[in-house]
Amino acid sequence: MTAAVNSKLVTRIFSSSDQPTKAIIGLHGWTGDEHVFEPVAKMMNIDDAQWFFPRAPYKADSGKGYSWFSGTDETGWDIEKTKFGIHQLLADIRSEGFSPKNIFLIGFSQGASLAMEIALRLPFAIGGIVPIAGFIKFKDALANEATEESKNTPVLLLHGNQDEIIHVTASEKAHELLKIRGNPVHFERYDAVHKIPKIICPIVKNFISDSFKFLEINSSEFVKFK
């Protein structure tokens, strides 16, 4: 109950326009905070976007920064504060007038995992998910709890071939899972370690501009949903 009462996450906002038409939630990685994603947003330079940078609710066990998940595989994982917080942020964004089709989740590393965990459980489709250097953490639970509606959410998976922190095979597995469940999805590898390089910015920008058109052009297995 406490998580529900104190559900609002500390969130910074950055806008690239006086009249933004798209809302983008930038989800930081492990040990990050509400400040680390703003340089990424500026580097991506997406037109007419309002960015929301929430801070994860749990202290990272590294002693610095924050984490979206708290616990271990042995003791179990607590993600309730995270779920409540992101759902509250989505509700706030919709109350500002953004329709689901114009809401996007972009996450890096642990934030990429969260983007998929949240978006695939929503009772409606959103504009798109961009998991960068990520993984699906709770595969069995997600398989059971993912909604039919979220099958219409487009996904752009991005991962560096030289990533030694989270191997590129993690995104390969996510790609296979998403294809099997029926999401429109494209997987792009790039030459980099565990980071968000400038080289992926045009890809992300094109996807956000029109995710279905992007997938139609770039994916041979593309299926257009109504």
N, CA, C and O of each residue as an XYZ file, in Angstrom:
904
protein
N       0.829     -1.210      0.000
C       0.000      0.000      0.000
C       0.864      1.261      0.000
O       0.511      2.267     -0.616
N       2.018      1.195      0.709
C       2.891      2.365      0.765
C       3.357      2.775     -0.616
O       3.419      3.960     -0.942
N       3.686      1.766     -1.433
C       4.145      2.072     -2.788
C       3.092      2.832     -3.564
O       3.418      3.746     -4.321
N       1.831      2.466     -3.388
C       0.756      3.135     -4.114
C       0.583      4.568     -3.645
O       0.340      5.468     -4.449
N       0.708      4.777     -2.337
C       0.525      6.119     -1.790
C       1.639      7.050     -2.248
O       1.388      8.198     -2.616
N       2.882      6.544     -2.223
C       4.027      7.367     -2.603
C       4.505      6.983     -4.003
O       5.680      6.673     -4.203
N       3.598      7.007     -4.954
C       3.897      6.428     -6.256
C       4.644      7.360     -7.206
O       5.237      6.879     -8.171
N       4.641      8.650     -6.978
C       5.271      9.569     -7.916
C       6.789      9.444     -7.838
O       7.374      9.469     -6.755
N       7.406      9.312     -8.991
C       8.859      9.252     -9.076
C       9.420     10.649     -9.294
O       8.794     11.477     -9.955
N      10.587     10.909     -8.743
C      11.295     12.156     -9.045
C      11.562     12.168    -10.547
O      12.188     11.249    -11.076
N      11.090     13.203    -11.231
C      11.149     13.219    -12.697
C      11.559     14.590    -13.220
O      10.983     15.611    -12.847
N      12.565     14.593    -14.089
C      12.951     15.807    -14.813
C      12.254     15.811    -16.165
O      11.957     14.757    -16.728
N      11.996     17.015    -16.683
C      11.321     17.151    -17.977
C      12.167     18.020    -18.890
O      12.692     19.053    -18.477
N      12.290     17.584    -20.144
C      13.012     18.343    -21.158
C      12.174     18.352    -22.426
O      11.690     17.303    -22.852
N      11.996     19.504    -23.029
C      11.174     19.603    -24.235
C      11.981     20.185    -25.385
O      12.737     21.140    -25.205
N      11.816     19.603    -26.568
C      12.476     20.111    -27.771
C      11.564     21.022    -28.568
O      11.919     21.459    -29.663
N      10.372     21.315    -28.015
C       9.391     22.114    -28.745
C       8.453     22.805    -27.762
O       8.218     22.312    -26.659
N       7.920     23.953    -28.175
C       6.907     24.634    -27.370
C       5.567     23.908    -27.442
O       4.731     24.045    -26.549
N       5.369     23.143    -28.497
C       4.133     22.386    -28.670
C       4.470     20.935    -29.032
O       4.264     20.521    -30.173
N       4.974     20.179    -28.090
C       5.371     18.799    -28.381
C       4.177     17.921    -28.719
O       3.095     18.066    -28.149
N       4.397     17.011    -29.654
C       3.334     16.078    -30.063
C       3.619     14.653    -29.610
O       2.743     13.791    -29.671
N       4.859     14.402    -29.151
C       5.236     13.075    -28.699
C       5.815     13.155    -27.292
O       6.548     14.088    -26.964
N       5.482     12.173    -26.468
C       6.025     12.074    -25.110
C       6.964     10.876    -25.057
O       6.593      9.765    -25.437
N       8.185     11.111    -24.581
C       9.188     10.044    -24.517
C       9.669      9.908    -23.078
O      10.142     10.872    -22.477
N       9.545      8.706    -22.535
C      10.066      8.429    -21.198
C      11.435      7.796    -21.367
O      11.563      6.733    -21.974
N      12.465      8.452    -20.826
C      13.833      7.945    -20.885
C      14.185      7.241    -19.587
O      14.219      7.866    -18.527
N      14.447      5.942    -19.666
C      14.688      5.123    -18.481
C      16.177      4.812    -18.348
O      16.755      4.105    -19.174
N      16.782      5.351    -17.298
C      18.225      5.190    -17.097
C      18.588      3.757    -16.734
O      17.725      2.950    -16.388
N      19.871      3.456    -16.817
C      20.368      2.142    -16.435
C      20.674      2.056    -14.946
O      20.427      2.997    -14.193
N      21.215      0.915    -14.533
C      21.564      0.666    -13.137
C      22.577      1.697    -12.653
O      23.560      1.966    -13.343
N      22.356      2.264    -11.501
C      23.150      3.326    -10.842
C      22.947      4.695    -11.476
O      23.639      5.645    -11.110
N      22.019      4.819    -12.413
C      21.735      6.123    -13.000
C      20.789      6.941    -12.139
O      20.443      6.542    -11.027
N      20.370      8.096    -12.664
C      19.415      8.953    -11.966
C      18.642      9.770    -12.995
O      18.700      9.493    -14.193
N      17.919     10.777    -12.517
C      17.053     11.564    -13.404
C      17.831     12.531    -14.300
O      17.239     13.209    -15.139
N      19.149     12.598    -14.126
C      19.947     13.547    -14.913
C      20.659     12.897    -16.097
O      20.965     13.578    -17.076
N      20.927     11.597    -16.025
C      21.851     10.990    -16.985
C      21.291     10.874    -18.398
O      22.065     10.787    -19.351
N      19.962     10.870    -18.563
C      19.384     10.652    -19.887
C      19.207     11.945    -20.685
O      18.999     11.903    -21.897
N      19.289     13.087    -20.010
C      19.069     14.349    -20.739
C      20.102     14.576    -21.843
O      19.719     15.007    -22.931
N      21.399     14.307    -21.620
C      22.358     14.449    -22.732
C      22.034     13.529    -23.904
O      22.274     13.888    -25.057
N      21.499     12.361    -23.623
C      21.097     11.431    -24.682
C      19.949     12.029    -25.495
O      19.949     11.965    -26.725
N      18.968     12.612    -24.793
C      17.838     13.244    -25.478
C      18.308     14.373    -26.383
O      17.828     14.511    -27.509
N      19.235     15.171    -25.900
C      19.754     16.281    -26.706
C      20.542     15.764    -27.898
O      20.487     16.341    -28.984
N      21.278     14.673    -27.695
C      22.044     14.072    -28.788
C      21.111     13.504    -29.855
O      21.400     13.607    -31.047
N      20.001     12.910    -29.441
C      19.058     12.325    -30.402
C      18.285     13.391    -31.177
O      17.909     13.174    -32.329
N      18.047     14.550    -30.539
C      17.466     15.693    -31.241
C      16.172     15.325    -31.983
O      16.020     15.597    -33.174
N      15.253     14.706    -31.250
C      13.982     14.291    -31.835
C      13.013     15.470    -31.862
O      12.814     16.144    -30.851
N      12.421     15.709    -33.010
C      11.542     16.870    -33.189
C      10.256     16.739    -32.367
O       9.712     15.648    -32.200
N       9.792     17.873    -31.865
C       8.467     17.982    -31.238
C       8.246     16.950    -30.124
O       7.177     16.348    -30.019
N       9.271     16.764    -29.306
C       9.180     15.762    -28.247
C       9.289     16.396    -26.860
O      10.052     17.339    -26.649
N       8.526     15.869    -25.942
C       8.686     16.197    -24.530
C       9.203     14.948    -23.828
O       8.564     13.896    -23.850
N      10.368     15.083    -23.206
C      11.021     13.962    -22.543
C      10.729     13.994    -21.049
O      10.634     15.050    -20.425
N      10.592     12.793    -20.506
C      10.404     12.629    -19.069
C      11.492     11.683    -18.571
O      11.643     10.571    -19.077
N      12.247     12.140    -17.572
C      13.360     11.353    -17.053
C      13.103     10.995    -15.588
O      13.497     11.746    -14.695
N      12.451      9.867    -15.328
C      12.204      9.484    -13.941
C      13.444      8.878    -13.291
O      14.293      8.292    -13.963
N      13.530      9.031    -11.981
C      14.592      8.397    -11.196
C      14.058      7.100    -10.602
O      12.968      7.084    -10.031
N      14.807      6.027    -10.729
C      14.397      4.748    -10.146
C      14.212      4.903     -8.634
O      14.923      5.689     -8.009
N      13.271      4.170     -8.039
C      12.925      4.393     -6.633
C      13.811      3.684     -5.606
O      13.731      3.978     -4.413
N      14.656      2.752     -6.061
C      15.478      1.999     -5.120
C      16.937      2.451     -5.198
O      17.439      2.762     -6.278
N      17.609      2.486     -4.054
C      19.041      2.759     -4.032
C      19.779      1.556     -4.609
O      19.486      0.418     -4.243
N      20.720      1.792     -5.496
C      21.507      0.689     -6.046
C      22.435      0.139     -4.971
O      22.968      0.892     -4.156
N      22.626     -1.175     -4.972
C      23.456     -1.770     -3.928
C      24.944     -1.522     -4.146
O      25.776     -1.990     -3.368
N      25.275     -0.794     -5.194
C      26.674     -0.410     -5.432
C      27.110      0.718     -4.515
O      28.300      1.009     -4.391
N      26.120      1.362     -3.863
C      26.438      2.483     -2.987
C      26.256      3.829     -3.656
O      26.348      4.862     -2.993
N      26.003      3.842     -4.944
C      25.738      5.105     -5.641
C      24.647      4.883     -6.673
O      24.501      3.789     -7.217
N      23.889      5.931     -6.934
C      22.851      5.855     -7.951
C      21.652      5.025     -7.525
O      21.485      4.684     -6.354
N      20.817      4.707     -8.522
C      19.515      4.102     -8.256
C      19.279      2.886     -9.148
O      19.958      2.693    -10.156
N      18.302      2.073     -8.752
C      17.979      0.842     -9.468
C      16.469      0.702     -9.609
O      15.710      1.102     -8.725
N      16.044      0.129    -10.731
C      14.614     -0.109    -10.957
C      14.131     -1.368    -10.246
O      12.941     -1.509     -9.967
N      15.049     -2.275     -9.954
C      14.717     -3.522     -9.267
C      15.550     -3.615     -7.998
O      16.718     -3.227     -7.988
N      14.954     -4.126     -6.928
C      15.670     -4.276     -5.659
C      15.617     -5.733     -5.215
O      14.545     -6.336     -5.188
N      16.780     -6.306     -4.865
C      16.815     -7.686     -4.391
C      17.859     -8.502     -5.106
O      18.793     -7.959     -5.696
N      17.700     -9.821     -5.052
C      18.590    -10.756     -5.731
C      17.765    -11.926     -6.233
O      16.598    -12.078     -5.871
N      18.381    -12.754     -7.072
C      17.685    -13.948     -7.544
C      17.378    -14.900     -6.387
O      16.392    -15.636     -6.409
N      18.259    -14.865     -5.367
C      18.071    -15.764     -4.224
C      16.959    -15.279     -3.290
O      16.138    -16.074     -2.834
N      16.934    -13.984     -3.010
C      15.967    -13.450     -2.041
C      14.669    -12.993     -2.692
O      13.673    -12.756     -2.008
N      14.685    -12.870     -4.008
C      13.515    -12.361     -4.710
C      13.688    -10.887     -5.061
O      14.580    -10.214     -4.542
N      12.829    -10.398     -5.943
C      12.939     -9.030     -6.453
C      11.719     -8.198     -6.090
O      10.581     -8.658     -6.187
N      11.977     -6.968     -5.672
C      10.911     -6.015     -5.373
C      10.887     -4.976     -6.491
O      11.863     -4.250     -6.682
N       9.799     -4.901     -7.219
C       9.677     -3.900     -8.286
C       8.371     -3.117     -8.166
O       7.990     -2.395     -9.087
N       7.684     -3.260     -7.024
C       6.372     -2.630     -6.873
C       6.443     -1.113     -6.964
O       5.619     -0.497     -7.640
N       7.418     -0.500     -6.290
C       7.536      0.966     -6.351
C       7.766      1.431     -7.788
O       7.238      2.454     -8.221
N       8.565      0.656     -8.510
C       8.832      0.992     -9.906
C       7.549      0.908    -10.738
O       7.239      1.825    -11.498
N       6.811     -0.186    -10.594
C       5.568     -0.350    -11.359
C       4.579      0.772    -11.076
O       4.036      1.380    -11.998
N       4.348      1.042     -9.787
C       3.418      2.112     -9.429
C       3.889      3.454     -9.986
O       3.099      4.235    -10.518
N       5.183      3.703     -9.854
C       5.723      4.994    -10.286
C       5.597      5.222    -11.775
O       5.184      6.300    -12.203
N       5.948      4.217    -12.580
C       5.864      4.370    -14.034
C       4.412      4.440    -14.491
O       4.088      5.206    -15.399
N       3.535      3.655    -13.876
C       2.120      3.737    -14.244
C       1.533      5.105    -13.898
O       0.698      5.632    -14.634
N       1.967      5.670    -12.788
C       1.506      7.007    -12.429
C       2.033      8.045    -13.423
O       1.310      8.964    -13.809
N       3.289      7.893    -13.833
C       3.864      8.808    -14.818
C       3.116      8.694    -16.145
O       2.824      9.709    -16.778
N       2.806      7.485    -16.568
C       2.034      7.309    -17.806
C       0.658      7.961    -17.703
O       0.184      8.581    -18.655
N       0.027      7.816    -16.550
C      -1.282      8.447    -16.343
C      -1.164      9.969    -16.403
O      -2.011     10.638    -16.995
N      -0.115     10.513    -15.791
C       0.103     11.962    -15.816
C       0.339     12.459    -17.240
O      -0.169     13.510    -17.631
N       1.110     11.698    -18.007
C       1.399     12.076    -19.393
C       0.116     12.060    -20.230
O      -0.110     12.962    -21.036
N      -0.705     11.058    -20.044
C      -1.972     10.991    -20.783
C      -2.898     12.135    -20.370
O      -3.653     12.654    -21.192
N      -2.840     12.525    -19.099
C      -3.693     13.628    -18.636
C      -3.249     14.967    -19.230
O      -4.020     15.926    -19.251
N      -2.000     15.027    -19.713
C      -1.507     16.237    -20.382
C      -1.956     16.300    -21.835
O      -1.705     17.290    -22.521
N      -2.621     15.246    -22.308
C      -3.177     15.268    -23.660
C      -2.459     14.384    -24.667
O      -2.836     14.358    -25.838
N      -1.436     13.664    -24.238
C      -0.739     12.764    -25.155
C      -1.514     11.455    -25.272
O      -1.829     10.824    -24.264
N      -1.818     11.053    -26.496
C      -2.513      9.782    -26.694
C      -1.491      8.651    -26.613
O      -0.303      8.883    -26.838
N      -1.930      7.426    -26.295
C      -0.995      6.299    -26.205
C      -0.119      6.117    -27.436
O       1.050      5.749    -27.317
N      -0.682      6.375    -28.638
C       0.094      6.162    -29.860
C       1.253      7.150    -29.995
O       2.139      6.961    -30.828
N       1.246      8.206    -29.171
C       2.321      9.192    -29.201
C       3.204      9.136    -27.955
O       3.927     10.086    -27.654
N       3.139      8.014    -27.233
C       3.974      7.815    -26.055
C       4.992      6.715    -26.355
O       4.641      5.657    -26.877
N       6.254      6.977    -26.019
C       7.337      6.041    -26.301
C       8.172      5.813    -25.045
O       8.328      6.715    -24.222
N       8.703      4.607    -24.907
C       9.630      4.283    -23.826
C      10.983      3.960    -24.439
O      11.097      3.061    -25.273
N      12.011      4.698    -24.022
C      13.381      4.414    -24.439
C      14.180      4.095    -23.183
O      14.236      4.906    -22.258
N      14.794      2.924    -23.147
C      15.549      2.541    -21.962
C      16.925      2.020    -22.308
O      17.137      1.456    -23.381
N      17.862      2.213    -21.390
C      19.225      1.706    -21.571
C      19.536      0.692    -20.484
O      19.323      0.954    -19.300
N      20.048     -0.481    -20.894
C      20.499     -1.508    -19.962
C      19.351     -1.964    -19.046
O      18.373     -2.528    -19.537
N      19.447     -1.736    -17.750
C      18.344     -2.098    -16.858
C      17.067     -1.342    -17.228
O      15.964     -1.873    -17.097
N      17.223     -0.106    -17.690
C      16.074      0.676    -18.140
C      15.430      0.097    -19.391
O      14.226      0.243    -19.600
N      16.242     -0.568    -20.231
C      15.700     -1.246    -21.413
C      14.840     -2.427    -20.988
O      13.769     -2.670    -21.544
N      15.333     -3.158    -19.988
C      14.558     -4.266    -19.433
C      13.218     -3.764    -18.905
O      12.171     -4.358    -19.167
N      13.265     -2.663    -18.158
C      12.038     -2.099    -17.586
C      11.071     -1.655    -18.680
O       9.863     -1.852    -18.549
N      11.582     -1.062    -19.749
C      10.714     -0.596    -20.840
C       9.860     -1.743    -21.376
O       8.668     -1.574    -21.634
N      10.480     -2.907    -21.538
C       9.719     -4.060    -22.035
C       8.795     -4.621    -20.959
O       7.653     -4.981    -21.245
N       9.282     -4.697    -19.726
C       8.465     -5.223    -18.626
C       7.175     -4.407    -18.461
O       6.105     -4.968    -18.223
N       7.284     -3.090    -18.588
C       6.124     -2.212    -18.397
C       5.221     -2.218    -19.624
O       4.023     -2.478    -19.514
N       5.793     -1.931    -20.791
C       4.974     -1.706    -21.991
C       4.203     -2.951    -22.417
O       3.075     -2.848    -22.898
N       4.801     -4.120    -22.244
C       4.131     -5.332    -22.706
C       3.025     -5.793    -21.763
O       2.262     -6.701    -22.091
N       2.940     -5.165    -20.588
C       1.853     -5.479    -19.652
C       0.720     -4.456    -19.715
O      -0.305     -4.637    -19.058
N       0.883     -3.402    -20.482
C      -0.141     -2.359    -20.536
C      -1.409     -2.864    -21.222
O      -1.330     -3.694    -22.128
N      -2.572     -2.375    -20.805
C      -3.828     -2.785    -21.437
C      -4.117     -2.003    -22.717
O      -5.256     -1.969    -23.182
N      -3.102     -1.385    -23.276
C      -3.235     -0.654    -24.532
C      -1.870     -0.607    -25.201
O      -0.841     -0.741    -24.539
N      -1.866     -0.416    -26.521
C      -0.615     -0.280    -27.263
C      -0.124      1.158    -27.156
O      -0.922      2.087    -27.036
N       1.201      1.335    -27.199
C       1.785      2.682    -27.219
C       2.554      2.864    -28.524
O       2.645      1.946    -29.339
N       3.105      4.060    -28.706
C       3.782      4.378    -29.961
C       4.972      3.503    -30.259
O       5.242      3.194    -31.420
N       5.698      3.091    -29.212
C       6.843      2.219    -29.452
C       7.734      2.090    -28.227
O       7.677      2.894    -27.296
N       8.561      1.050    -28.261
C       9.564      0.803    -27.234
C      10.932      0.748    -27.913
O      11.072      0.147    -28.979
N      11.938      1.370    -27.302
C      13.306      1.292    -27.811
C      14.218      0.806    -26.682
O      14.766      1.622    -25.941
N      14.388     -0.506    -26.541
C      15.320     -1.040    -25.549
C      16.746     -1.063    -26.122
O      17.000     -1.705    -27.141
N      17.670     -0.357    -25.458
C      19.055     -0.261    -25.913
C      19.955     -1.039    -24.954
O      19.988     -0.762    -23.755
N      20.682     -2.016    -25.499
C      21.605     -2.842    -24.705
C      20.894     -3.463    -23.506
O      21.389     -3.425    -22.380
N      19.736     -4.030    -23.773
C      18.905     -4.538    -22.680
C      18.723     -6.038    -22.689
O      19.452     -6.771    -23.356
N      17.727     -6.479    -21.928
C      17.454     -7.891    -21.731
C      16.050     -8.020    -21.149
O      15.505     -7.047    -20.628
N      15.468     -9.197    -21.231
C      14.202     -9.460    -20.553
C      14.521    -10.199    -19.262
O      15.021    -11.323    -19.291
N      14.234     -9.571    -18.136
C      14.672    -10.100    -16.845
C      13.756    -11.204    -16.315
O      14.230    -12.250    -15.869
N      12.449    -10.966    -16.365
C      11.502    -11.919    -15.784
C      10.704    -12.590    -16.904
O       9.522    -12.303    -17.096
N      11.368    -13.488    -17.641
C      10.789    -14.050    -18.873
C       9.476    -14.784    -18.626
O       8.489    -14.545    -19.322
N       9.462    -15.665    -17.652
C       8.262    -16.477    -17.420
C       7.075    -15.612    -16.994
O       5.961    -15.779    -17.491
N       7.331    -14.683    -16.063
C       6.253    -13.810    -15.596
C       5.741    -12.938    -16.736
O       4.535    -12.735    -16.878
N       6.663    -12.421    -17.550
C       6.248    -11.560    -18.658
C       5.430    -12.349    -19.680
O       4.449    -11.836    -20.219
N       5.823    -13.573    -19.944
C       5.078    -14.400    -20.895
C       3.638    -14.610    -20.422
O       2.714    -14.662    -21.233
N       3.458    -14.728    -19.123
C       2.123    -14.963    -18.564
C       1.287    -13.691    -18.445
O       0.060    -13.736    -18.529
N       1.965    -12.552    -18.249
C       1.260    -11.318    -17.924
C       1.180    -10.320    -19.066
O       0.444     -9.338    -18.966
N       1.915    -10.540    -20.148
C       1.850     -9.624    -21.292
C       0.439     -9.648    -21.883
O      -0.193    -10.703    -21.947
N      -0.048     -8.491    -22.311
C      -1.429     -8.364    -22.774
C      -1.548     -8.531    -24.289
O      -0.586     -8.341    -25.034
N      -2.740     -8.885    -24.713
C      -3.017     -8.970    -26.145
C      -2.866     -7.610    -26.804
O      -2.330     -7.496    -27.906
N      -3.345     -6.575    -26.115
C      -3.297     -5.216    -26.676
C      -1.857     -4.782    -26.974
O      -1.602     -4.096    -27.964
N      -0.926     -5.185    -26.116
C       0.459     -4.734    -26.286
C       1.151     -5.384    -27.473
O       2.256     -4.978    -27.834
N       0.526     -6.389    -28.092
C       1.107     -6.986    -29.296
C       1.153     -5.987    -30.444
O       1.881     -6.192    -31.416
N       0.382     -4.906    -30.342
C       0.377     -3.861    -31.372
C       1.404     -2.764    -31.106
O       1.469     -1.786    -31.850
N       2.205     -2.917    -30.056
C       3.249     -1.931    -29.752
C       4.515     -2.270    -30.539
O       5.072     -3.352    -30.354
N       4.988     -1.367    -31.418
C       6.210     -1.618    -32.177
C       7.444     -1.564    -31.257
O       7.468     -0.829    -30.270
N       8.456     -2.353    -31.605
C       9.675     -2.416    -30.799
C      10.907     -2.285    -31.691
O      11.018     -2.957    -32.716
N      11.824     -1.417    -31.291
C      13.128     -1.289    -31.945
C      14.192     -1.698    -30.937
O      14.463     -0.964    -29.987
N      14.797     -2.864    -31.139
C      15.861     -3.353    -30.257
C      17.215     -2.936    -30.811
O      17.489     -3.115    -31.998
N      18.063     -2.378    -29.946
C      19.396     -1.930    -30.351
C      20.421     -2.492    -29.368
O      20.193     -2.497    -28.158
N      21.562     -2.968    -29.899
C      22.578     -3.537    -29.008
C      23.950     -3.505    -29.684
O      24.079     -3.780    -30.877
N      24.966     -3.164    -28.896
C      26.333     -3.116    -29.405
C      26.970     -4.499    -29.488
O      26.842     -5.310    -28.571
N      27.662     -4.759    -30.605
C      28.310     -6.055    -30.790
C      29.467     -6.296    -29.825
O      29.819     -7.443    -29.551
N      30.063     -5.214    -29.307
C      31.207     -5.359    -28.398
C      30.813     -5.203    -26.922
O      31.674     -4.999    -26.066
N      29.544     -5.297    -26.637
C      29.062     -5.130    -25.262
C      29.510     -6.330    -24.409
O      29.126     -7.471    -24.669
N      30.334     -6.042    -23.382
C      30.811     -7.103    -22.491
C      30.053     -7.122    -21.171
O      30.258     -8.023    -20.357
N      29.176     -6.138    -20.943
C      28.392     -6.087    -19.699
C      27.098     -6.884    -19.871
O      26.769     -7.749    -19.058
N      26.373     -6.572    -20.949
C      25.199     -7.362    -21.327
C      25.424     -7.812    -22.769
O      25.388     -7.003    -23.697
N      25.652     -9.090    -22.940
C      26.017     -9.597    -24.265
C      24.881     -9.399    -25.251
O      23.705     -9.421    -24.886
N      25.254     -9.207    -26.504
C      24.273     -8.957    -27.558
C      23.256    -10.090    -27.689
O      22.157     -9.878    -28.201
N      23.613    -11.288    -27.230
C      22.665    -12.408    -27.295
C      21.411    -12.141    -26.453
O      20.362    -12.730    -26.716
N      21.502    -11.265    -25.446
C      20.318    -10.932    -24.634
C      19.250    -10.268    -25.500
O      18.064    -10.562    -25.358
N      19.666     -9.379    -26.391
C      18.702     -8.740    -27.297
C      18.257     -9.696    -28.393
O      17.128     -9.604    -28.875
N      19.134    -10.613    -28.791
C      18.736    -11.621    -29.776
C      17.595    -12.477    -29.225
O      16.638    -12.784    -29.935
N      17.710    -12.857    -27.949
C      16.656    -13.654    -27.311
C      15.365    -12.846    -27.177
O      14.271    -13.366    -27.395
N      15.506    -11.561    -26.814
C      14.318    -10.704    -26.715
C      13.648    -10.572    -28.078
O      12.421    -10.582    -28.177
N      14.456    -10.449    -29.124
C      13.926    -10.339    -30.484
C      13.102    -11.569    -30.847
O      12.011    -11.450    -31.405
N      13.625    -12.747    -30.531
C      12.906    -13.984    -30.828
C      11.592    -14.063    -30.059
O      10.562    -14.442    -30.617
N      11.629    -13.703    -28.778
C      10.418    -13.740    -27.960
C       9.360    -12.789    -28.506
O       8.183    -13.143    -28.583
N       9.776    -11.585    -28.886
C       8.833    -10.587    -29.389
C       8.240    -11.015    -30.739
O       7.057    -10.797    -31.000
N       9.065    -11.619    -31.584
C       8.572    -12.126    -32.862
C       7.530    -13.218    -32.641
O       6.490    -13.235    -33.299
N       7.817    -14.131    -31.708
C       6.915    -15.244    -31.447
C       5.564    -14.752    -30.928
O       4.516    -15.275    -31.309
N       5.599    -13.733    -30.048
C       4.320    -13.254    -29.486
C       3.575    -12.329    -30.443
O       2.404    -12.026    -30.215
N       4.233    -11.875    -31.508
C       3.531    -11.137    -32.545
C       3.740     -9.637    -32.583
O       3.046     -8.938    -33.321
N       4.695     -9.121    -31.792
C       4.961     -7.680    -31.856
C       5.666     -7.325    -33.161
O       6.522     -8.081    -33.619
N       5.324     -6.191    -33.767
C       6.130     -5.683    -34.879
C       7.485     -5.250    -34.311
O       7.536     -4.361    -33.461
N       8.579     -5.864    -34.764
C       9.877     -5.658    -34.116
C      11.010     -5.653    -35.129
O      10.981     -6.373    -36.127
N      12.016     -4.818    -34.847
C      13.248     -4.785    -35.638
C      14.429     -4.776    -34.687
O      14.415     -4.064    -33.683
N      15.458     -5.567    -34.997
C      16.661     -5.659    -34.166
C      17.851     -5.139    -34.963
O      18.130     -5.615    -36.063
N      18.541     -4.167    -34.401
C      19.687     -3.548    -35.064
C      20.913     -3.662    -34.160
O      20.892     -3.219    -33.012
N      21.981     -4.261    -34.690
C      23.264     -4.302    -33.977
C      24.130     -3.151    -34.452
O      24.003     -2.700    -35.591
N      25.013     -2.673    -33.577
C      25.941     -1.604    -33.954
C      27.289     -1.875    -33.297
O      27.377     -2.629    -32.328
N      28.325     -1.262    -33.826
C      29.682     -1.481    -33.316
C      29.958     -0.546    -32.155
O      30.317      0.616    -32.347
N      29.785     -1.068    -30.942
C      30.057     -0.277    -29.728
C      30.028     -1.206    -28.523
O      29.557     -2.342    -28.590
N      30.553     -0.678    -27.410
C      30.496     -1.398    -26.142
C      29.176     -1.056    -25.460
O      28.202     -0.719    -26.133
N      29.134     -1.139    -24.115
C      27.887     -0.930    -23.376
C      27.631      0.566    -23.187
O      27.933      1.137    -22.138
N      27.067      1.186    -24.225
C      26.778      2.619    -24.172
C      25.764      2.971    -25.253
O      25.372      2.125    -26.057
N      25.349      4.232    -25.257
C      24.447      4.732    -26.297
C      25.275      5.613    -27.230
O      25.517      6.778    -26.913
N      25.709      5.089    -28.360
C      26.554      5.876    -29.257
C      25.748      6.781    -30.182
O      24.561      6.556    -30.417
N      26.402      7.787    -30.689
C      25.737      8.749    -31.572
C      25.240      8.087    -32.851
O      24.279      8.558    -33.460
N      25.882      7.003    -33.258
C      25.546      6.350    -34.519
C      24.105      5.849    -34.573
O      23.540      5.720    -35.659
N      23.502      5.563    -33.415
C      22.133      5.031    -33.422
C      21.075      6.137    -33.437
O      19.890      5.847    -33.605
N      21.476      7.380    -33.266
C      20.503      8.480    -33.169
C      19.580      8.590    -34.382
O      18.370      8.729    -34.202
N      20.105      8.532    -35.624
C      19.183      8.620    -36.773
C      18.173      7.475    -36.811
O      17.033      7.666    -37.234
N      18.590      6.276    -36.367
C      17.682      5.125    -36.362
C      16.538      5.369    -35.389
O      15.369      5.164    -35.716
N      16.899      5.813    -34.177
C      15.879      6.073    -33.160
C      14.955      7.203    -33.617
O      13.737      7.122    -33.456
N      15.534      8.236    -34.178
C      14.747      9.385    -34.639
C      13.734      8.974    -35.705
O      12.585      9.414    -35.666
N      14.145      8.139    -36.649
C      13.233      7.669    -37.695
C      12.129      6.793    -37.122
O      10.978      6.872    -37.553
N      12.479      5.962    -36.153
C      11.491      5.094    -35.519
C      10.443      5.914    -34.770
O       9.246      5.651    -34.885
N      10.892      6.899    -34.008
C       9.961      7.738    -33.247
C       9.074      8.551    -34.182
O       7.898      8.772    -33.892
N       9.633      8.994    -35.298
C       8.874      9.808    -36.255
C       7.675      9.045    -36.797
O       6.576      9.593    -36.889
N       7.884      7.768    -37.158
C       6.787      6.933    -37.666
C       7.232      5.484    -37.517
O       7.873      4.926    -38.407
N       6.888      4.882    -36.389
C       7.412      3.554    -36.070
C       6.969      2.491    -37.070
O       7.766      1.631    -37.446
N       5.718      2.537    -37.504
C       5.235      1.513    -38.425
C       5.863      1.667    -39.811
O       6.172      0.672    -40.467
N       6.051      2.899    -40.253
C       6.723      3.114    -41.541
C       8.164      2.637    -41.460
O       8.670      2.015    -42.393
N       8.833      2.931    -40.330
C      10.210      2.486    -40.127
C      10.298      0.969    -40.223
O      11.178      0.435    -40.899
N       9.384      0.271    -39.543
C       9.418     -1.185    -39.540
C       9.060     -1.763    -40.900
O       9.597     -2.797    -41.296
N       8.159     -1.103    -41.614
C       7.774     -1.568    -42.951
C       8.974     -1.522    -43.890
O       9.146     -2.399    -44.737
N       9.804     -0.489    -43.731
C      10.978     -0.324    -44.595
C      12.111     -1.265    -44.178
O      12.826     -1.797    -45.027
N      12.272     -1.467    -42.867
C      13.462     -2.151    -42.357
C      13.268     -3.620    -41.996
O      14.252     -4.335    -41.810
N      12.034     -4.086    -41.892
C      11.815     -5.460    -41.457
C      11.109     -6.270    -42.534
O      10.015     -5.919    -42.978
N      11.752     -7.361    -42.947
C      11.158     -8.222    -43.979
C       9.932     -8.963    -43.458
O       9.062     -9.367    -44.229
N       9.873     -9.140    -42.103
C       8.756     -9.886    -41.525
C       7.696     -8.950    -40.960
O       6.877     -9.352    -40.134
N       7.716     -7.710    -41.407
C       6.789     -6.712    -40.862
C       5.341     -7.064    -41.164
O       4.988     -7.431    -42.285
N       4.521     -6.941    -40.140
C       3.067     -7.096    -40.280
C       2.409     -5.839    -39.741
O       2.609     -5.490    -38.578
N       1.638     -5.162    -40.554
C       1.003     -3.917    -40.115
C      -0.272     -4.223    -39.355
O      -1.144     -4.939    -39.846
N      -0.375     -3.677    -38.155
C      -1.570     -3.866    -37.318
C      -2.477     -2.670    -37.456
O      -2.026     -1.556    -37.719
N      -3.758     -2.910    -37.278
C      -4.734     -1.820    -37.329
C      -4.927     -1.248    -35.943
O      -5.711     -0.316    -35.763
